[in-house]
Amino acid sequence: MTHTVILSPRARDDLRRNAGWMARNVSVRSADRWLARAEAAVNSLANHPERCPEADEAAELGFDLRALLHGRRPHVFRVLFTIDGDAVNVLHVRHAAQDRLTADDF
């Protein structure tokens, strides 16, 4: 079953902010490559998003939050999303070293 992937405004901002940081601190070329691959990873959620495990903080938040890991060290990011019928709602794209989500993040 193919799902529709919907990026929240926050997730779009996360992608831009992370690519901007990488452009300033690593290289523009790396940032462009990372962003293209991150967008491809997000779009891959259209097919079998259930393959991704539940996020660590899902039980604390009280809903089925899932995580797709993307990237290579030291630039590994968690794409955090929910599945609602045939829609995949991408909520955040966070560096794996960042603190876990809390209710205040929504």
N, CA, C and O of each residue as an XYZ file, in Angstrom:
424
protein
N       0.838     -1.177      0.000
C       0.000      0.000      0.000
C       0.885      1.244      0.000
O       1.810      1.354      0.805
N       0.605      2.159     -0.886
C       1.356      3.399     -0.955
C       0.698      4.444     -0.070
O      -0.519      4.630     -0.099
N       1.517      5.116      0.711
C       1.042      6.156      1.615
C       1.384      7.532      1.060
O       2.289      7.676      0.237
N       0.660      8.525      1.514
C       0.972      9.916      1.191
C       1.850     10.457      2.311
O       1.481     10.369      3.482
N       2.998     11.013      1.969
C       3.912     11.562      2.962
C       3.643     13.058      3.096
O       3.690     13.803      2.117
N       3.363     13.477      4.324
C       3.053     14.877      4.604
C       4.089     15.409      5.589
O       4.212     14.900      6.703
N       4.830     16.429      5.179
C       5.816     17.050      6.068
C       5.164     18.204      6.805
O       4.550     19.073      6.187
N       5.294     18.217      8.108
C       4.799     19.345      8.893
C       5.706     20.544      8.625
O       6.846     20.371      8.195
N       5.212     21.749      8.872
C       6.087     22.920      8.732
C       7.348     22.789      9.597
O       8.430     23.216      9.194
N       7.202     22.204     10.770
C       8.354     22.020     11.652
C       9.385     21.081     11.016
O      10.586     21.340     11.095
N       8.929     19.998     10.390
C       9.849     19.062      9.753
C      10.575     19.725      8.583
O      11.768     19.497      8.381
N       9.857     20.545      7.813
C      10.504     21.282      6.711
C      11.582     22.216      7.252
O      12.682     22.296      6.706
N      11.250     22.923      8.335
C      12.232     23.812      8.963
C      13.428     23.028      9.496
O      14.571     23.469      9.376
N      13.159     21.863     10.085
C      14.245     21.016     10.591
C      15.206     20.648      9.465
O      16.423     20.734      9.633
N      14.667     20.241      8.327
C      15.520     19.868      7.192
C      16.376     21.045      6.747
O      17.582     20.902      6.549
N      15.747     22.212      6.589
C      16.493     23.407      6.158
C      17.546     23.811      7.180
O      18.680     24.126      6.816
N      17.178     23.803      8.449
C      18.102     24.212      9.508
C      19.294     23.257      9.585
O      20.437     23.696      9.713
N      19.026     21.953      9.506
C      20.112     20.971      9.566
C      21.041     21.095      8.365
O      22.259     20.998      8.514
N      20.486     21.304      7.186
C      21.320     21.482      5.985
C      22.127     22.776      6.090
O      23.284     22.820      5.674
N      21.527     23.819      6.640
C      22.249     25.083      6.828
C      23.417     24.933      7.780
O      24.501     25.462      7.532
N      23.198     24.210      8.875
C      24.289     23.965      9.816
C      25.414     23.209      9.135
O      26.588     23.541      9.298
N      25.045     22.186      8.367
C      26.059     21.385      7.687
C      26.821     22.229      6.658
O      28.033     22.070      6.508
N      26.131     23.113      5.958
C      26.793     23.975      4.971
C      27.814     24.891      5.654
O      28.900     25.119      5.122
N      27.463     25.411      6.828
C      28.365     26.318      7.548
C      29.519     25.586      8.226
O      30.618     26.132      8.328
N      29.287     24.363      8.689
C      30.275     23.674      9.511
C      31.011     22.532      8.826
O      32.060     22.100      9.306
N      30.482     22.036      7.716
C      31.145     20.946      6.997
C      31.497     21.447      5.608
O      32.647     21.803      5.348
N      30.515     21.478      4.708
C      30.699     22.052      3.377
C      29.342     22.175      2.702
O      28.400     21.458      3.040
N      29.254     23.080      1.758
C      28.010     23.261      1.015
C      27.698     21.999      0.224
O      26.544     21.581      0.139
N      28.712     21.404     -0.345
C      28.514     20.178     -1.127
C      27.943     19.055     -0.255
O      27.009     18.359     -0.655
N      28.511     18.889      0.928
C      27.998     17.864      1.845
C      26.566     18.158      2.258
O      25.744     17.247      2.352
N      26.267     19.426      2.505
C      24.916     19.813      2.904
C      23.916     19.521      1.793
O      22.829     19.006      2.053
N      24.278     19.848      0.564
C      23.382     19.580     -0.572
C      23.143     18.082     -0.737
O      22.017     17.643     -0.972
N      24.210     17.313     -0.611
C      24.101     15.859     -0.722
C      23.239     15.299      0.412
O      22.375     14.452      0.188
N      23.488     15.787      1.636
C      22.712     15.318      2.787
C      21.232     15.638      2.602
O      20.378     14.785      2.846
N      20.924     16.859      2.174
C      19.527     17.257      2.021
C      18.830     16.407      0.961
O      17.695     15.976      1.169
N      19.488     16.160     -0.166
C      18.882     15.328     -1.214
C      18.614     13.915     -0.691
O      17.560     13.337     -0.953
N      19.573     13.369      0.047
C      19.399     12.017      0.597
C      18.344     11.995      1.700
O      17.584     11.032      1.810
N      18.291     13.044      2.514
C      17.282     13.115      3.573
C      15.887     13.187      2.970
O      14.967     12.524      3.450
N      15.723     13.987      1.919
C      14.418     14.072      1.262
C      14.031     12.738      0.639
O      12.865     12.346      0.685
N      15.000     12.039      0.057
C      14.719     10.707     -0.507
C      14.320      9.729      0.597
O      13.413      8.919      0.407
N      14.990      9.799      1.748
C      14.645      8.919      2.873
C      13.235      9.209      3.359
O      12.465      8.285      3.623
N      12.891     10.485      3.480
C      11.539     10.861      3.904
C      10.524     10.334      2.902
O       9.510      9.757      3.293
N      10.782     10.525      1.629
C       9.849     10.061      0.597
C       9.737      8.540      0.555
O       8.722      8.006      0.108
N      10.779      7.838      1.019
C      10.721      6.370      1.041
C       9.667      5.862      2.023
O       9.275      4.697      1.966
N       9.215      6.722      2.912
C       8.181      6.331      3.870
C       6.841      6.085      3.192
O       5.925      5.551      3.816
N       6.714      6.460      1.937
C       5.478      6.185      1.199
C       5.266      4.680      1.042
O       4.133      4.217      0.910
N       6.346      3.932      1.057
C       6.280      2.476      0.919
C       6.689      1.805      2.224
O       7.839      1.919      2.649
N       5.772      1.123      2.845
C       6.002      0.333      4.053
C       6.588      1.135      5.216
O       7.650      0.772      5.722
N       5.941      2.202      5.652
C       6.468      2.949      6.796
C       6.469      2.120      8.082
O       7.164      2.455      9.041
N       5.691      1.045      8.096
C       5.635      0.171      9.265
C       6.959     -0.525      9.522
O       7.162     -1.087     10.599
N       7.869     -0.498      8.543
C       9.178     -1.137      8.691
C      10.021     -0.447      9.762
O      10.967     -1.028     10.293
N       9.667      0.786     10.067
C      10.440      1.567     11.034
C       9.951      1.282     12.451
O       8.747      1.169     12.685
N      10.875      1.166     13.387
C      10.483      0.841     14.761
C       9.840      2.024     15.474
O       9.926      3.174     15.043
N       9.202      1.692     16.567
C       8.629      2.723     17.423
C       9.775      3.550     18.009
O      10.815      3.009     18.383
N       9.571      4.867     18.082
C      10.578      5.752     18.669
C      10.670      5.502     20.173
O       9.691      5.096     20.799
N      11.823      5.740     20.741
C      12.052      5.499     22.168
C      11.042      6.225     23.052
O      10.618      5.692     24.078
N      10.660      7.427     22.663
C       9.793      8.238     23.504
C       8.305      8.033     23.245
O       7.487      8.731     23.843
N       7.930      7.106     22.379
C       6.524      6.904     22.006
C       5.638      6.583     23.206
O       4.551      7.147     23.336
N       6.080      5.699     24.074
C       5.266      5.313     25.232
C       5.027      6.504     26.157
O       3.926      6.684     26.677
N       6.063      7.313     26.358
C       5.928      8.491     27.219
C       4.962      9.512     26.621
O       4.211     10.167     27.345
N       4.987      9.643     25.295
C       4.124     10.620     24.628
C       2.699     10.111     24.470
O       1.764     10.900     24.338
N       2.532      8.791     24.482
C       1.203      8.216     24.420
C       0.613      8.055     23.036
O      -0.607      7.975     22.894
N       1.454      8.005     22.008
C       0.959      7.719     20.669
C       2.030      6.986     19.876
O       3.196      6.952     20.268
N       1.622      6.401     18.756
C       2.503      5.569     17.943
C       3.440      6.442     17.121
O       3.167      6.734     15.957
N       4.526      6.851     17.721
C       5.553      7.647     17.056
C       6.619      6.688     16.573
O       7.086      5.840     17.333
N       7.007      6.815     15.321
C       8.018      5.931     14.738
C       9.234      6.738     14.312
O       9.157      7.955     14.145
N      10.355      6.052     14.139
C      11.600      6.727     13.792
C      12.304      6.016     12.642
O      12.466      4.795     12.650
N      12.713      6.797     11.664
C      13.550      6.323     10.571
C      14.913      6.971     10.752
O      15.019      8.197     10.776
N      15.956      6.160     10.879
C      17.310      6.708     10.993
C      17.850      6.968      9.602
O      17.694      6.156      8.689
N      18.493      8.129      9.461
C      19.044      8.513      8.164
C      20.423      9.124      8.359
O      20.633      9.914      9.279
N      21.351      8.763      7.500
C      22.675      9.371      7.502
C      23.738      8.444      8.035
O      23.480      7.311      8.443
N      24.951      8.976      8.013
C      26.111      8.247      8.514
C      26.770      9.089      9.599
O      26.672     10.316      9.608
N      27.436      8.405     10.500
C      28.116      9.133     11.565
C      29.070     10.149     10.992
O      29.732      9.861      9.995
N      29.166     11.278     11.554
C      28.497     11.767     12.751
C      27.173     12.477     12.448
O      26.630     13.162     13.315
N      26.660     12.322     11.251
C      25.466     13.063     10.824
C      24.252     12.148     10.687
O      23.636     12.076      9.624
N      23.915     11.448     11.773
C      22.752     10.568     11.783
C      21.563     11.360     12.340
O      21.662     12.017     13.376
N      20.455     11.280     11.633
C      19.248     12.002     12.022
C      18.096     11.028     12.170
O      18.056      9.979     11.526
N      17.152     11.399     13.038
C      15.928     10.622     13.229
C      14.783     11.369     12.567
O      14.508     12.525     12.889
N      14.121     10.696     11.642
C      12.909     11.219     11.023
C      11.764     10.658     11.857
O      11.515      9.452     11.835
N      11.066     11.522     12.591
C      10.013     11.097     13.510
C       8.660     11.328     12.869
O       8.362     12.424     12.395
N       7.838     10.277     12.858
C       6.576     10.350     12.121
C       5.506      9.474     12.740
O       5.783      8.602     13.563
N       4.274      9.730     12.321
C       3.137      8.894     12.703
C       2.500      8.366     11.422
O       2.680      8.931     10.343
N       1.762      7.287     11.559
C       1.011      6.722     10.435
C      -0.462      6.871     10.782
O      -0.915      6.392     11.823
N      -1.203      7.532      9.912
C      -2.637      7.749     10.126
C      -3.371      7.288      8.872
O      -3.537      8.051      7.921
N      -3.806      6.039      8.884
C      -4.455      5.479      7.695
C      -3.461      5.376      6.564
O      -2.455      4.675      6.675
N      -3.739      6.083      5.456
C      -2.810      6.047      4.322
C      -1.905      7.274      4.284
O      -1.266      7.542      3.267
N      -1.848      8.024      5.392
C      -0.979      9.203      5.478
C       0.160      8.951      6.462
O      -0.040      8.396      7.543
N       1.353      9.371      6.063
C       2.513      9.374      6.942
C       2.792     10.830      7.266
O       3.121     11.619      6.379
N       2.660     11.185      8.530
C       2.856     12.567      8.971
C       4.235     12.706      9.597
O       4.475     12.218     10.701
N       5.145     13.376      8.886
C       6.498     13.590      9.391
C       6.451     14.811     10.304
O       6.104     15.910      9.869
N       6.800     14.611     11.565
C       6.675     15.657     12.574
C       7.974     16.403     12.826
O       7.960     17.625     12.981
N       9.099     15.693     12.870
C      10.400     16.283     13.173
C      11.503     15.526     12.457
O      11.367     14.344     12.141
N      12.603     16.235     12.208
C      13.838     15.613     11.733
C      14.917     16.136     12.670
O      15.308     17.301     12.594
N      15.395     15.263     13.555
C      16.307     15.679     14.616
C      17.601     14.874     14.565
O      17.607     13.700     14.196
N      18.693     15.528     14.941
C      19.965     14.830     15.048
C      19.819     13.752     16.123
O      19.170     13.968     17.147
N      20.419     12.612     15.881
C      20.293     11.489     16.812
C      20.859     11.806     18.194
O      20.466     11.175     19.175
N      21.771     12.768     18.291
C      22.353     13.125     19.581
C      21.470     14.081     20.381
O      21.732     14.317     21.561
N      20.434     14.631     19.760
C      19.551     15.536     20.477
C      18.727     14.782     21.510
O      18.525     13.572     21.405
N      18.256     15.516     22.506
C      17.405     14.915     23.516
C      16.153     14.340     22.872
O      15.766     14.729     21.770
N      15.533     13.412     23.577
C      14.288     12.826     23.102
C      13.196     13.883     23.088
O      13.265     14.878     23.809
N      12.186     13.651     22.256
C      11.051     14.563     22.216
C      10.274     14.518     23.517
O      10.221     13.491     24.193
N       9.675     15.647     23.854
C       8.748     15.718     24.977
C       7.450     16.317     24.462
O       7.387     16.765     23.318
N       6.433     16.330     25.279
C       5.139     16.913     24.885
C       5.304     18.396     24.526
O       4.527     18.916     23.725
N       6.283     19.078     25.091
C       6.525     20.496     24.792
C       6.993     20.722     23.353
O       6.924     21.845     22.852
N       7.465     19.673     22.688
C       7.952     19.792     21.319
C       6.834     19.801     20.289
O       7.098     19.912     19.092
N       5.585     19.685     20.739
C       4.458     19.655     19.804
C       3.586     20.859     19.954
O       2.590     20.992     19.242
